[in-house]
Amino acid sequence: MDRGSDSALFDALQGILPEQTLTLIQAHMQDPQTALRAIWQQTTTLTQKATATLSPVLAPLVQRGMQALHDSPDLVVLAFVLAAFVLVIQVISFVHRTMMYVTRLAFRLMGWALFFALLAFVCRRGPEATIRDVVVFVSKLAGYASLVKDIWWSEYQKFDAQTKRGGAPAGTRGAPSGGYTRSSNSAW
């Protein structure tokens, strides 16, 4: 490496790395026998050759591109708008993925907490008392479901009686007063 780039690199790393690491890096960079020095020299040489070879070809293209951008600032504005749009979409996507992760994690934690709470309940009450409590709970739930079914069935019977009774006003041709119609082929 040439001394100018070495000193600039070391000045940049001065506040970031500790002194011992900095002296070790400097010793390895200045020693011509190290692999780091050889890789750096090969990379620098290859980059300089590629730049020298491609410069006559790419310089006019870059110049034309810069001139085209200078002549039509609308393209630059459009590019900035599209870049901002892509950035916003990426941020929204990141927020969405983060929220989905946190929500999934919360539901998993809640599921495991429920599992351990049920396990603690079974351990505290004992298996026989727990089974008895589950049977009582299921029977009460079945009684409630039966009550809801009976209320629904009685309301359905009232509605069916209203629709069969008729009593439709003139001009509706047998339509029920509630505006509901019943076809003769219907199972309901």
Biotite code that builds the C-alpha atoms (Angstrom):
import biotite.structure as struc

atoms = struc.array([
    struc.Atom([0.000, 0.000, 0.000], chain_id="A", res_id=1, res_name="MET", atom_name="CA", element="C"),
    struc.Atom([1.177, 3.482, -0.572], chain_id="A", res_id=2, res_name="ASP", atom_name="CA", element="C"),
    struc.Atom([1.895, 5.594, 2.483], chain_id="A", res_id=3, res_name="ARG", atom_name="CA", element="C"),
    struc.Atom([-0.887, 8.147, 1.733], chain_id="A", res_id=4, res_name="GLY", atom_name="CA", element="C"),
    struc.Atom([-3.721, 5.617, 1.811], chain_id="A", res_id=5, res_name="SER", atom_name="CA", element="C"),
    struc.Atom([-2.148, 3.879, 4.815], chain_id="A", res_id=6, res_name="ASP", atom_name="CA", element="C"),
    struc.Atom([-2.123, 7.030, 6.888], chain_id="A", res_id=7, res_name="SER", atom_name="CA", element="C"),
    struc.Atom([-5.668, 7.955, 5.867], chain_id="A", res_id=8, res_name="ALA", atom_name="CA", element="C"),
    struc.Atom([-6.862, 4.476, 6.814], chain_id="A", res_id=9, res_name="LEU", atom_name="CA", element="C"),
    struc.Atom([-5.096, 4.561, 10.143], chain_id="A", res_id=10, res_name="PHE", atom_name="CA", element="C"),
    struc.Atom([-6.401, 8.058, 10.880], chain_id="A", res_id=11, res_name="ASP", atom_name="CA", element="C"),
    struc.Atom([-9.942, 6.831, 10.202], chain_id="A", res_id=12, res_name="ALA", atom_name="CA", element="C"),
    struc.Atom([-9.486, 3.803, 12.476], chain_id="A", res_id=13, res_name="LEU", atom_name="CA", element="C"),
    struc.Atom([-7.753, 5.805, 15.234], chain_id="A", res_id=14, res_name="GLN", atom_name="CA", element="C"),
    struc.Atom([-10.836, 6.405, 17.399], chain_id="A", res_id=15, res_name="GLY", atom_name="CA", element="C"),
    struc.Atom([-12.565, 3.117, 16.575], chain_id="A", res_id=16, res_name="ILE", atom_name="CA", element="C"),
    struc.Atom([-9.975, 0.424, 17.322], chain_id="A", res_id=17, res_name="LEU", atom_name="CA", element="C"),
    struc.Atom([-7.755, 0.076, 20.387], chain_id="A", res_id=18, res_name="PRO", atom_name="CA", element="C"),
    struc.Atom([-4.089, 1.015, 20.089], chain_id="A", res_id=19, res_name="GLU", atom_name="CA", element="C"),
    struc.Atom([-2.838, -2.585, 20.259], chain_id="A", res_id=20, res_name="GLN", atom_name="CA", element="C"),
    struc.Atom([-5.055, -3.648, 17.374], chain_id="A", res_id=21, res_name="THR", atom_name="CA", element="C"),
    struc.Atom([-4.072, -0.583, 15.388], chain_id="A", res_id=22, res_name="LEU", atom_name="CA", element="C"),
    struc.Atom([-0.341, -1.291, 15.812], chain_id="A", res_id=23, res_name="THR", atom_name="CA", element="C"),
    struc.Atom([-0.887, -4.938, 14.864], chain_id="A", res_id=24, res_name="LEU", atom_name="CA", element="C"),
    struc.Atom([-2.752, -3.926, 11.685], chain_id="A", res_id=25, res_name="ILE", atom_name="CA", element="C"),
    struc.Atom([-0.090, -1.359, 10.845], chain_id="A", res_id=26, res_name="GLN", atom_name="CA", element="C"),
    struc.Atom([2.682, -3.930, 11.311], chain_id="A", res_id=27, res_name="ALA", atom_name="CA", element="C"),
    struc.Atom([0.886, -6.426, 9.066], chain_id="A", res_id=28, res_name="HIS", atom_name="CA", element="C"),
    struc.Atom([0.144, -3.851, 6.381], chain_id="A", res_id=29, res_name="MET", atom_name="CA", element="C"),
    struc.Atom([3.682, -2.569, 6.201], chain_id="A", res_id=30, res_name="GLN", atom_name="CA", element="C"),
    struc.Atom([5.301, -6.004, 6.171], chain_id="A", res_id=31, res_name="ASP", atom_name="CA", element="C"),
    struc.Atom([5.658, -7.068, 2.515], chain_id="A", res_id=32, res_name="PRO", atom_name="CA", element="C"),
    struc.Atom([5.502, -10.759, 3.422], chain_id="A", res_id=33, res_name="GLN", atom_name="CA", element="C"),
    struc.Atom([1.938, -10.822, 4.825], chain_id="A", res_id=34, res_name="THR", atom_name="CA", element="C"),
    struc.Atom([-1.026, -12.167, 2.896], chain_id="A", res_id=35, res_name="ALA", atom_name="CA", element="C"),
    struc.Atom([-3.063, -9.033, 3.636], chain_id="A", res_id=36, res_name="LEU", atom_name="CA", element="C"),
    struc.Atom([-0.450, -6.864, 1.949], chain_id="A", res_id=37, res_name="ARG", atom_name="CA", element="C"),
    struc.Atom([-0.335, -9.167, -1.112], chain_id="A", res_id=38, res_name="ALA", atom_name="CA", element="C"),
    struc.Atom([-4.124, -9.260, -1.430], chain_id="A", res_id=39, res_name="ILE", atom_name="CA", element="C"),
    struc.Atom([-4.309, -5.482, -1.100], chain_id="A", res_id=40, res_name="TRP", atom_name="CA", element="C"),
    struc.Atom([-1.658, -4.965, -3.770], chain_id="A", res_id=41, res_name="GLN", atom_name="CA", element="C"),
    struc.Atom([-3.324, -7.409, -6.167], chain_id="A", res_id=42, res_name="GLN", atom_name="CA", element="C"),
    struc.Atom([-6.721, -5.810, -5.632], chain_id="A", res_id=43, res_name="THR", atom_name="CA", element="C"),
    struc.Atom([-5.311, -2.324, -6.132], chain_id="A", res_id=44, res_name="THR", atom_name="CA", element="C"),
    struc.Atom([-3.448, -3.367, -9.283], chain_id="A", res_id=45, res_name="THR", atom_name="CA", element="C"),
    struc.Atom([-6.491, -5.125, -10.723], chain_id="A", res_id=46, res_name="LEU", atom_name="CA", element="C"),
    struc.Atom([-8.729, -2.137, -9.981], chain_id="A", res_id=47, res_name="THR", atom_name="CA", element="C"),
    struc.Atom([-6.277, 0.270, -11.611], chain_id="A", res_id=48, res_name="GLN", atom_name="CA", element="C"),
    struc.Atom([-5.998, -1.933, -14.722], chain_id="A", res_id=49, res_name="LYS", atom_name="CA", element="C"),
    struc.Atom([-9.796, -2.269, -14.994], chain_id="A", res_id=50, res_name="ALA", atom_name="CA", element="C"),
    struc.Atom([-10.232, 1.484, -14.582], chain_id="A", res_id=51, res_name="THR", atom_name="CA", element="C"),
    struc.Atom([-7.574, 2.220, -17.202], chain_id="A", res_id=52, res_name="ALA", atom_name="CA", element="C"),
    struc.Atom([-9.094, -0.279, -19.640], chain_id="A", res_id=53, res_name="THR", atom_name="CA", element="C"),
    struc.Atom([-12.752, 0.669, -19.202], chain_id="A", res_id=54, res_name="LEU", atom_name="CA", element="C"),
    struc.Atom([-12.275, 4.411, -18.792], chain_id="A", res_id=55, res_name="SER", atom_name="CA", element="C"),
    struc.Atom([-12.216, 5.244, -22.536], chain_id="A", res_id=56, res_name="PRO", atom_name="CA", element="C"),
    struc.Atom([-15.355, 3.160, -23.078], chain_id="A", res_id=57, res_name="VAL", atom_name="CA", element="C"),
    struc.Atom([-17.363, 4.208, -20.028], chain_id="A", res_id=58, res_name="LEU", atom_name="CA", element="C"),
    struc.Atom([-16.374, 7.890, -19.801], chain_id="A", res_id=59, res_name="ALA", atom_name="CA", element="C"),
    struc.Atom([-18.454, 9.000, -22.833], chain_id="A", res_id=60, res_name="PRO", atom_name="CA", element="C"),
    struc.Atom([-21.439, 6.933, -21.632], chain_id="A", res_id=61, res_name="LEU", atom_name="CA", element="C"),
    struc.Atom([-21.238, 8.438, -18.164], chain_id="A", res_id=62, res_name="VAL", atom_name="CA", element="C"),
    struc.Atom([-20.874, 11.910, -19.670], chain_id="A", res_id=63, res_name="GLN", atom_name="CA", element="C"),
    struc.Atom([-23.953, 11.407, -21.883], chain_id="A", res_id=64, res_name="ARG", atom_name="CA", element="C"),
    struc.Atom([-25.937, 10.064, -18.964], chain_id="A", res_id=65, res_name="GLY", atom_name="CA", element="C"),
    struc.Atom([-25.023, 13.054, -16.804], chain_id="A", res_id=66, res_name="MET", atom_name="CA", element="C"),
    struc.Atom([-25.915, 15.428, -19.632], chain_id="A", res_id=67, res_name="GLN", atom_name="CA", element="C"),
    struc.Atom([-29.281, 13.687, -20.128], chain_id="A", res_id=68, res_name="ALA", atom_name="CA", element="C"),
    struc.Atom([-30.017, 13.982, -16.425], chain_id="A", res_id=69, res_name="LEU", atom_name="CA", element="C"),
    struc.Atom([-29.020, 17.630, -16.492], chain_id="A", res_id=70, res_name="HIS", atom_name="CA", element="C"),
    struc.Atom([-31.241, 18.338, -19.502], chain_id="A", res_id=71, res_name="ASP", atom_name="CA", element="C"),
    struc.Atom([-34.323, 16.616, -18.040], chain_id="A", res_id=72, res_name="SER", atom_name="CA", element="C"),
    struc.Atom([-34.657, 17.144, -14.312], chain_id="A", res_id=73, res_name="PRO", atom_name="CA", element="C"),
    struc.Atom([-38.069, 15.451, -14.409], chain_id="A", res_id=74, res_name="ASP", atom_name="CA", element="C"),
    struc.Atom([-36.325, 12.095, -14.624], chain_id="A", res_id=75, res_name="LEU", atom_name="CA", element="C"),
    struc.Atom([-34.289, 12.922, -11.537], chain_id="A", res_id=76, res_name="VAL", atom_name="CA", element="C"),
    struc.Atom([-37.416, 13.950, -9.646], chain_id="A", res_id=77, res_name="VAL", atom_name="CA", element="C"),
    struc.Atom([-39.208, 10.812, -10.834], chain_id="A", res_id=78, res_name="LEU", atom_name="CA", element="C"),
    struc.Atom([-36.271, 8.669, -9.725], chain_id="A", res_id=79, res_name="ALA", atom_name="CA", element="C"),
    struc.Atom([-36.294, 10.319, -6.294], chain_id="A", res_id=80, res_name="PHE", atom_name="CA", element="C"),
    struc.Atom([-40.063, 9.844, -5.981], chain_id="A", res_id=81, res_name="VAL", atom_name="CA", element="C"),
    struc.Atom([-39.771, 6.183, -6.962], chain_id="A", res_id=82, res_name="LEU", atom_name="CA", element="C"),
    struc.Atom([-36.863, 5.690, -4.572], chain_id="A", res_id=83, res_name="ALA", atom_name="CA", element="C"),
    struc.Atom([-38.866, 7.314, -1.766], chain_id="A", res_id=84, res_name="ALA", atom_name="CA", element="C"),
    struc.Atom([-41.875, 5.130, -2.628], chain_id="A", res_id=85, res_name="PHE", atom_name="CA", element="C"),
    struc.Atom([-39.749, 1.974, -2.536], chain_id="A", res_id=86, res_name="VAL", atom_name="CA", element="C"),
    struc.Atom([-38.232, 3.086, 0.756], chain_id="A", res_id=87, res_name="LEU", atom_name="CA", element="C"),
    struc.Atom([-41.666, 3.709, 2.272], chain_id="A", res_id=88, res_name="VAL", atom_name="CA", element="C"),
    struc.Atom([-42.899, 0.311, 1.083], chain_id="A", res_id=89, res_name="ILE", atom_name="CA", element="C"),
    struc.Atom([-39.831, -1.343, 2.579], chain_id="A", res_id=90, res_name="GLN", atom_name="CA", element="C"),
    struc.Atom([-40.347, 0.420, 5.921], chain_id="A", res_id=91, res_name="VAL", atom_name="CA", element="C"),
    struc.Atom([-44.039, -0.524, 5.970], chain_id="A", res_id=92, res_name="ILE", atom_name="CA", element="C"),
    struc.Atom([-43.125, -4.114, 5.133], chain_id="A", res_id=93, res_name="SER", atom_name="CA", element="C"),
    struc.Atom([-40.571, -4.140, 7.944], chain_id="A", res_id=94, res_name="PHE", atom_name="CA", element="C"),
    struc.Atom([-43.109, -2.757, 10.416], chain_id="A", res_id=95, res_name="VAL", atom_name="CA", element="C"),
    struc.Atom([-45.684, -5.316, 9.249], chain_id="A", res_id=96, res_name="HIS", atom_name="CA", element="C"),
    struc.Atom([-43.254, -8.214, 9.667], chain_id="A", res_id=97, res_name="ARG", atom_name="CA", element="C"),
    struc.Atom([-42.226, -6.929, 13.093], chain_id="A", res_id=98, res_name="THR", atom_name="CA", element="C"),
    struc.Atom([-45.815, -6.586, 14.259], chain_id="A", res_id=99, res_name="MET", atom_name="CA", element="C"),
    struc.Atom([-46.686, -10.055, 12.967], chain_id="A", res_id=100, res_name="MET", atom_name="CA", element="C"),
    struc.Atom([-43.684, -11.496, 14.783], chain_id="A", res_id=101, res_name="TYR", atom_name="CA", element="C"),
    struc.Atom([-44.587, -9.757, 18.050], chain_id="A", res_id=102, res_name="VAL", atom_name="CA", element="C"),
    struc.Atom([-48.249, -10.774, 17.745], chain_id="A", res_id=103, res_name="THR", atom_name="CA", element="C"),
    struc.Atom([-47.331, -14.382, 17.017], chain_id="A", res_id=104, res_name="ARG", atom_name="CA", element="C"),
    struc.Atom([-44.915, -14.356, 19.937], chain_id="A", res_id=105, res_name="LEU", atom_name="CA", element="C"),
    struc.Atom([-47.551, -12.877, 22.269], chain_id="A", res_id=106, res_name="ALA", atom_name="CA", element="C"),
    struc.Atom([-50.127, -15.508, 21.300], chain_id="A", res_id=107, res_name="PHE", atom_name="CA", element="C"),
    struc.Atom([-47.595, -18.299, 21.742], chain_id="A", res_id=108, res_name="ARG", atom_name="CA", element="C"),
    struc.Atom([-46.657, -16.942, 25.159], chain_id="A", res_id=109, res_name="LEU", atom_name="CA", element="C"),
    struc.Atom([-50.329, -16.647, 26.048], chain_id="A", res_id=110, res_name="MET", atom_name="CA", element="C"),
    struc.Atom([-50.930, -20.243, 24.927], chain_id="A", res_id=111, res_name="GLY", atom_name="CA", element="C"),
    struc.Atom([-48.032, -21.541, 26.976], chain_id="A", res_id=112, res_name="TRP", atom_name="CA", element="C"),
    struc.Atom([-49.152, -19.468, 29.964], chain_id="A", res_id=113, res_name="ALA", atom_name="CA", element="C"),
    struc.Atom([-52.642, -20.982, 29.667], chain_id="A", res_id=114, res_name="LEU", atom_name="CA", element="C"),
    struc.Atom([-51.148, -24.464, 29.410], chain_id="A", res_id=115, res_name="PHE", atom_name="CA", element="C"),
    struc.Atom([-49.017, -23.965, 32.521], chain_id="A", res_id=116, res_name="PHE", atom_name="CA", element="C"),
    struc.Atom([-51.957, -22.394, 34.372], chain_id="A", res_id=117, res_name="ALA", atom_name="CA", element="C"),
    struc.Atom([-54.092, -25.443, 33.573], chain_id="A", res_id=118, res_name="LEU", atom_name="CA", element="C"),
    struc.Atom([-51.236, -27.711, 34.594], chain_id="A", res_id=119, res_name="LEU", atom_name="CA", element="C"),
    struc.Atom([-50.867, -25.827, 37.887], chain_id="A", res_id=120, res_name="ALA", atom_name="CA", element="C"),
    struc.Atom([-54.638, -26.032, 38.406], chain_id="A", res_id=121, res_name="PHE", atom_name="CA", element="C"),
    struc.Atom([-54.568, -29.806, 37.862], chain_id="A", res_id=122, res_name="VAL", atom_name="CA", element="C"),
    struc.Atom([-51.580, -30.199, 40.185], chain_id="A", res_id=123, res_name="CYS", atom_name="CA", element="C"),
    struc.Atom([-53.212, -28.088, 42.888], chain_id="A", res_id=124, res_name="ARG", atom_name="CA", element="C"),
    struc.Atom([-56.701, -29.615, 42.737], chain_id="A", res_id=125, res_name="ARG", atom_name="CA", element="C"),
    struc.Atom([-55.720, -33.170, 41.874], chain_id="A", res_id=126, res_name="GLY", atom_name="CA", element="C"),
    struc.Atom([-56.852, -35.235, 38.900], chain_id="A", res_id=127, res_name="PRO", atom_name="CA", element="C"),
    struc.Atom([-60.179, -36.414, 40.398], chain_id="A", res_id=128, res_name="GLU", atom_name="CA", element="C"),
    struc.Atom([-61.318, -32.934, 41.434], chain_id="A", res_id=129, res_name="ALA", atom_name="CA", element="C"),
    struc.Atom([-60.221, -31.523, 38.100], chain_id="A", res_id=130, res_name="THR", atom_name="CA", element="C"),
    struc.Atom([-62.215, -34.134, 36.181], chain_id="A", res_id=131, res_name="ILE", atom_name="CA", element="C"),
    struc.Atom([-65.240, -33.410, 38.381], chain_id="A", res_id=132, res_name="ARG", atom_name="CA", element="C"),
    struc.Atom([-64.849, -29.655, 37.710], chain_id="A", res_id=133, res_name="ASP", atom_name="CA", element="C"),
    struc.Atom([-64.564, -30.260, 33.965], chain_id="A", res_id=134, res_name="VAL", atom_name="CA", element="C"),
    struc.Atom([-67.715, -32.428, 33.986], chain_id="A", res_id=135, res_name="VAL", atom_name="CA", element="C"),
    struc.Atom([-69.635, -29.750, 35.908], chain_id="A", res_id=136, res_name="VAL", atom_name="CA", element="C"),
    struc.Atom([-68.416, -27.031, 33.540], chain_id="A", res_id=137, res_name="PHE", atom_name="CA", element="C"),
    struc.Atom([-69.306, -29.034, 30.419], chain_id="A", res_id=138, res_name="VAL", atom_name="CA", element="C"),
    struc.Atom([-72.761, -29.879, 31.781], chain_id="A", res_id=139, res_name="SER", atom_name="CA", element="C"),
    struc.Atom([-73.459, -26.220, 32.555], chain_id="A", res_id=140, res_name="LYS", atom_name="CA", element="C"),
    struc.Atom([-72.238, -25.263, 29.078], chain_id="A", res_id=141, res_name="LEU", atom_name="CA", element="C"),
    struc.Atom([-74.486, -27.928, 27.528], chain_id="A", res_id=142, res_name="ALA", atom_name="CA", element="C"),
    struc.Atom([-77.433, -26.632, 29.585], chain_id="A", res_id=143, res_name="GLY", atom_name="CA", element="C"),
    struc.Atom([-76.783, -23.105, 28.346], chain_id="A", res_id=144, res_name="TYR", atom_name="CA", element="C"),
    struc.Atom([-76.525, -24.342, 24.744], chain_id="A", res_id=145, res_name="ALA", atom_name="CA", element="C"),
    struc.Atom([-79.822, -26.212, 25.186], chain_id="A", res_id=146, res_name="SER", atom_name="CA", element="C"),
    struc.Atom([-81.466, -23.049, 26.522], chain_id="A", res_id=147, res_name="LEU", atom_name="CA", element="C"),
    struc.Atom([-80.217, -21.031, 23.547], chain_id="A", res_id=148, res_name="VAL", atom_name="CA", element="C"),
    struc.Atom([-81.445, -23.767, 21.185], chain_id="A", res_id=149, res_name="LYS", atom_name="CA", element="C"),
    struc.Atom([-84.910, -23.732, 22.809], chain_id="A", res_id=150, res_name="ASP", atom_name="CA", element="C"),
    struc.Atom([-85.161, -19.931, 22.545], chain_id="A", res_id=151, res_name="ILE", atom_name="CA", element="C"),
    struc.Atom([-84.073, -20.032, 18.911], chain_id="A", res_id=152, res_name="TRP", atom_name="CA", element="C"),
    struc.Atom([-86.534, -22.854, 18.110], chain_id="A", res_id=153, res_name="TRP", atom_name="CA", element="C"),
    struc.Atom([-89.475, -21.034, 19.748], chain_id="A", res_id=154, res_name="SER", atom_name="CA", element="C"),
    struc.Atom([-88.671, -17.856, 17.847], chain_id="A", res_id=155, res_name="GLU", atom_name="CA", element="C"),
    struc.Atom([-88.444, -19.840, 14.624], chain_id="A", res_id=156, res_name="TYR", atom_name="CA", element="C"),
    struc.Atom([-91.825, -21.445, 15.351], chain_id="A", res_id=157, res_name="GLN", atom_name="CA", element="C"),
    struc.Atom([-93.353, -17.978, 15.891], chain_id="A", res_id=158, res_name="LYS", atom_name="CA", element="C"),
    struc.Atom([-91.931, -16.718, 12.623], chain_id="A", res_id=159, res_name="PHE", atom_name="CA", element="C"),
    struc.Atom([-93.101, -19.816, 10.767], chain_id="A", res_id=160, res_name="ASP", atom_name="CA", element="C"),
    struc.Atom([-96.611, -19.430, 12.193], chain_id="A", res_id=161, res_name="ALA", atom_name="CA", element="C"),
    struc.Atom([-96.703, -15.778, 11.093], chain_id="A", res_id=162, res_name="GLN", atom_name="CA", element="C"),
    struc.Atom([-95.666, -16.627, 7.559], chain_id="A", res_id=163, res_name="THR", atom_name="CA", element="C"),
    struc.Atom([-98.135, -19.508, 7.255], chain_id="A", res_id=164, res_name="LYS", atom_name="CA", element="C"),
    struc.Atom([-101.021, -17.511, 8.690], chain_id="A", res_id=165, res_name="ARG", atom_name="CA", element="C"),
    struc.Atom([-100.933, -15.138, 5.767], chain_id="A", res_id=166, res_name="GLY", atom_name="CA", element="C"),
    struc.Atom([-102.789, -11.926, 6.520], chain_id="A", res_id=167, res_name="GLY", atom_name="CA", element="C"),
    struc.Atom([-101.018, -10.176, 3.727], chain_id="A", res_id=168, res_name="ALA", atom_name="CA", element="C"),
    struc.Atom([-102.333, -6.766, 2.651], chain_id="A", res_id=169, res_name="PRO", atom_name="CA", element="C"),
    struc.Atom([-103.956, -6.413, -0.733], chain_id="A", res_id=170, res_name="ALA", atom_name="CA", element="C"),
    struc.Atom([-101.606, -6.098, -3.670], chain_id="A", res_id=171, res_name="GLY", atom_name="CA", element="C"),
    struc.Atom([-98.755, -8.165, -2.250], chain_id="A", res_id=172, res_name="THR", atom_name="CA", element="C"),
    struc.Atom([-100.097, -11.483, -3.564], chain_id="A", res_id=173, res_name="ARG", atom_name="CA", element="C"),
    struc.Atom([-99.634, -13.549, -0.472], chain_id="A", res_id=174, res_name="GLY", atom_name="CA", element="C"),
    struc.Atom([-96.346, -12.078, 0.696], chain_id="A", res_id=175, res_name="ALA", atom_name="CA", element="C"),
    struc.Atom([-95.967, -12.015, 4.470], chain_id="A", res_id=176, res_name="PRO", atom_name="CA", element="C"),
    struc.Atom([-96.311, -8.703, 6.254], chain_id="A", res_id=177, res_name="SER", atom_name="CA", element="C"),
    struc.Atom([-92.615, -8.653, 7.213], chain_id="A", res_id=178, res_name="GLY", atom_name="CA", element="C"),
    struc.Atom([-91.551, -8.607, 3.596], chain_id="A", res_id=179, res_name="GLY", atom_name="CA", element="C"),
    struc.Atom([-90.236, -12.175, 3.657], chain_id="A", res_id=180, res_name="TYR", atom_name="CA", element="C"),
    struc.Atom([-91.300, -14.643, 1.000], chain_id="A", res_id=181, res_name="THR", atom_name="CA", element="C"),
    struc.Atom([-91.552, -18.371, 1.226], chain_id="A", res_id=182, res_name="ARG", atom_name="CA", element="C"),
    struc.Atom([-91.495, -20.543, -1.842], chain_id="A", res_id=183, res_name="SER", atom_name="CA", element="C"),
    struc.Atom([-93.493, -23.739, -1.979], chain_id="A", res_id=184, res_name="SER", atom_name="CA", element="C"),
    struc.Atom([-90.380, -25.783, -2.828], chain_id="A", res_id=185, res_name="ASN", atom_name="CA", element="C"),
    struc.Atom([-88.349, -24.464, 0.095], chain_id="A", res_id=186, res_name="SER", atom_name="CA", element="C"),
    struc.Atom([-87.276, -26.788, 2.893], chain_id="A", res_id=187, res_name="ALA", atom_name="CA", element="C"),
    struc.Atom([-87.661, -23.903, 5.348], chain_id="A", res_id=188, res_name="TRP", atom_name="CA", element="C"),
])
